[in-house]
Amino acid sequence: MSVVERFFGTLKCETIYLQKVKSLSDLIKTIDEYIYWYNHDRIKLTLDGYSPIQYRLMNQQMI
């Protein structure tokens, strides 16, 4: 399974399957909020306990 397939599977399981989306604008808002949360707040064990944004910023400072 590719990284993109895994992300979209996780997105669907953690948001779309749990909510009733009433309109396209609600769906877009839900996905936008999830992507922000996923990149800024969600802790990833594979990134040493950092969120993706924290990990990227930390690695940029090392260069």
QUIKA-V275062 format. One record per backbone hydrogen bond with DSSP energy under -1.0 kcal/mol. CO is the residue of the C=O (numbers start at 1). NH is the residue of the N-H. Records with the same first field share a line. If there is no record, write none. Layout:
CO: NH + NH
This chain:
2: 6
3: 7
4: 8
5: 9
6: 10
7: 11
8: 12
9: 13
10: 14
11: 15
12: 17
15: 19
23: 27
24: 28
25: 29
26: 30
27: 31
28: 32
29: 33
30: 34
31: 35
32: 36
33: 37
34: 38
35: 39
36: 40
37: 41 + 42
39: 53
44: 47 + 49
45: 48
47: 50
50: 44
51: 55
52: 56
53: 57
54: 58
55: 59
56: 60
57: 61
